Amino acid sequence: MRRRLLIQVMAIAALPLFVAPAFSAGEGGGGGSDGGQTQCKKGAVWDKKQKKCVSPKQGMLDDDSIYDAGRALAMDGRYDEAIAVLSLAANKQDPRILNYLGYSHRHSGRITVGLGYYEEALRIDPNYTLVREYLGEAHLQIGDLAGAQEQLREIEKRTGKGSREYGMLSEQIDHFMRS
């Protein structure tokens, strides 16, 4: 518990160093009237409630802003930073938060930890097909083709073969089988 508190305090202290670049990239952040393309200067983040760039303070970011920043960091390959930001969410049962915690841990080499986050996200929302896609990719990383194919079937049941998630996982499975 003490270690977790220390990590959260360190993450909050460092928040201006890594949240601002994530929002300025326009990747799911921003939240302004320009379709999410609002750019904040270094050390500031977009506050959806105030609809302006502000200096971050503990407890000031809502979970949607934490999700946006964490997702952007994860997509930029800044996995440990994404984990630190996503861990600040008040709702620890938000499937979106759990999904990107899983994604970030998996890409950091902690595949088993990532699997746990994906499974928890699916327990809460079994229809969250992006989680299923990432879970399928995790199964492939550990050599579990059957597990990946099961997730592909689950995605097909929910969204059909034409969905982005189906196509991405199907492509990963094909690549796995060719290697």
N, C-alpha and C positions, 0 to 999 in steps of 0.2 A: 504494500500500500504506500509506504513511504517513497519507494523508488518511483512508483507511478506518479505520485504527487510532484516529485522532483522533475520528472520528464514533462509533466504538464506545465509546470512553472517555467522550465527552460523553453518549451515550445511557445508559450505566451510571450516571453521576453524576446524571442527571435521572430515572432510573427511578422513584424514589419519587414524583415529581410527577405521573406519568401512568399508572403501572400501578395504583396504588391506586384511582383513580376508576373505572377499567375493571372491576376486580373488584367494587367495591361496587355497581356497577350490576346485578350478578347475571346478566350476559350471557355465558353460557358459562364464566364464571370460577368462583371459589369452590371447588368440588370437595368441599365438606363433605358430611356425611351428610344435609343438608337439601336435596339435589337441586341443588346448585350455587348456592344462595341465600346462602351465607355472606358476611357483610359485614365488611370489615376497616376499621379507622380509617384516616384519611388518612396516607399514608406507609408503609403496611403492605400486604403481599400474602399471599394464601393459599398456603401451602406444603403440597402434597399429601402429601409424605412425613411431615412432622411433624403434619399435620392441625391446623394452627393458623395464625393470622396472624403474620407475622414481618416484620421490616425487611429489604428486599432488599439483597443483597450480590452482588458479581460472582461469577458461576459458581454461585450458589445455586439459580437457577430451572431446572427441567428443561424440556425442549422442549415438553411438554404445557402447562405453565404459560405458557411464552412464547407458544405458539400461542393459548391462551385469551385472554391479555391483548392480543395483537396483533389477533386477530379482533374482540374487543370494541371496541378503539380504531378499527379500520377501519369497523365498523358504526356507530360514533358519528360518523363523518366526520372523524376525527382521523388522517388518512392519513400524514402525515410522522412522527407519533409511532408509528403502527403499524409503519411501515417500520423505524424505529429499534429497536423491540422485537423484531420478527420477525427482524431481521438478527443478533440475538444467539444464535439457535438454533445448537446444536452440529451438528445434522444438516441441512446445507444442501441435502439432497436429499429432504426430507420434502415430499411433494406438498401437504399442507395449508398448510405454511409458504409454499411457492412460490405457491400459489393466492392467499393473502391479500397476498403481496408484489405479485403481479400486479394484484390488485384495487385496492390502495392506490396503486400507481403510475398505473394507468389513471384512477382518480378524481382524481388530482392533475394530470392533463393529460399525463402521460407514457405515452401509449397504446402506443407501440412498445416501451417497456421492459416494460410490463404484458404485452403479447403474448408477449414472450420468456419471462417467468416462467410463463405459462399453457402454452406449448408444452413447456417443460421438465417441468412437472408431468404433462402428458399423456404425455410420453415415458416417464416412470416408471410412471404408472398410467393407461392409456388408458380405463379404466372409471370414472374420477372425473367423474361427470356435472355436479357443481357447477362444476368448472373449465370444462367444455364450455359450460355456460350463460353464465358470465362471458366466455368467449372469444367466444361468439356476440354478446354485447352489445358487446364491443370491436370486432368486425367491423362492427357497425352504426354505431358511433361514427365509423369511418373511411369509411363509405358502402359497405361490402362486403356487400351483401345475400346474394350467393351463399355467402360464407364463413359467414354466420350460419345460413343454411338448411342448410348442410352439417353444422354442429354440432347443429342441431335433429334432423336425420336420425340422427346418431350417438347422441344421447340416446334417441331413439325405439327404436333397435336394442337399447339396453342396458336401458332401464327402461320403455319403452312410453309411450303418450300420456298416461297418468294420473299421471305423476310430477310433482312440484313443479317440477323443473328444466325439464321439457318445457313445462309450462304458462307458466312465467315467460318463457322465451325466445320461445315462440310469441306471447305477448302483446306482447313487445317488437318482434318482426318485424311483427306486424299494425299496431302503432302507426307503425313506420317506413314501411310501405307506404302508410298513410293520409296521412302528412305530405308 
